[in-house]
Amino acid sequence: MATLDFEIRPNPAPVAATQRAALLADPGFGRVFTDHMATIRYSDAKGWYDARIEPFGPISLSPATAGLHYAQEIFEGLKAYHAPDGGVTMFRPEANARRMQITCDRMAMPRLPEEAFLTAVRLLVERDREWIPTQDGGSLYIRPFMFATEVFLGVKPSSEYLFCVIASPAGSYFAGGVHPVDVWVSAEYTRAAPGGTGAAKCAGNYAASLAAQAEAIEAGCDQVVFLDAVERRYVDELGGMNVFSVYGEGDDVTLVTPPLAGTILPGITRDSVLSIATDRGWRVEERPYALSEWQADAESGRLRESFACGTAAVVTPIGRIRGADLDFTIGGGVEGPVTRRLRETLLGIQHGELPDPHGWVHRLL
Ligand SMILES: *Cc1c(COP(=O)(O)O)cnc(C)c1O
């Protein structure tokens, strides 16, 4: 495919610098957006076309737009950072571009070329670089997404799509300190079954998780943890984060995490944690992990730490696990040293403060 040329349409009324500074002082998560967005259209007839950077704003759609009815809607999430030398970097963006292609395959959507994904993200971040928070731990959260735009109510893969990238400044997830999360084991709901869409980053997985997440909140927990859909015995993942348990201490550490067997999302943070652990000489086991094993080992004290990980929350300790007839604490409910070490290493690499032996940091500016 020929390289796409992006047309640049600058926002004629960008947010004023003083107002932007006020928004950046406390951006929270996902409510403040930058001045621009990237868009690329697709049709079966033309392929990918009309690549643009344009003002952030509403998208007008027919009520009969296929994506609104049959959920051909997928997304990605990654971050851009200020480098210590004043430049701008991103963390493993090519891994997000590749994962989106795999998600496209599962959802019967056309693959967006990796180069188009990366160019759209780069041009948007370049244009809106003033929106990257400068405070400690701040980043610009980037949300690429794609959905079916054919106006047709027949059930089939759409013949038209819109790929879009928006960006939202985010403060440090750990601004108020590191707080272990309590997770709720859902007895009623599962997230993904074998043969389903659990390994695809599609909007529908999130819709399917919300009733269980609401149950978790109702029970006073922060997040839901899903069990496998077949036996309801093995830990899969949280609604939007992968999960690890830590055995041993000092140099003799083993990390256990559920395998990528089709029902969990192959997290880029998960993959990075596995690499960092291996670099340190720790053992890693990707294997089925039963809830009963989790509980027995936590109660015997053999298991000292568990954590959840993903782009938004980086590495976050799990303090307590609860369910209908289940309640146990891990490591006294406080963060353990292995979790802290992994989080600090990952954040240090992402923010350019530690060496990057795997070449994960992608220089933009
Ligand atoms: C995005 C996501 C993750 C984390 O993936 P990262 O690439 O590490 O951000 C984990 N689980 C689910 C269900 C997700 O959608």
The ligand as an ORCA input file, in Angstrom:
! r2SCAN-3c Opt
* xyz 0 1
  C      -5.993     -3.229     27.638
  C      -6.272     -4.373     28.554
  C      -5.281     -4.896     29.419
  C      -3.932     -4.278     29.600
  O      -3.188     -4.181     28.420
  P      -1.950     -3.195     28.343
  O      -1.442     -3.355     26.955
  O      -0.984     -3.632     29.364
  O      -2.482     -1.826     28.629
  C      -5.605     -6.005     30.180
  N      -6.829     -6.574     30.112
  C      -7.793     -6.094     29.311
  C      -9.109     -6.765     29.284
  C      -7.544     -4.980     28.503
  O      -8.508     -4.517     27.714
*
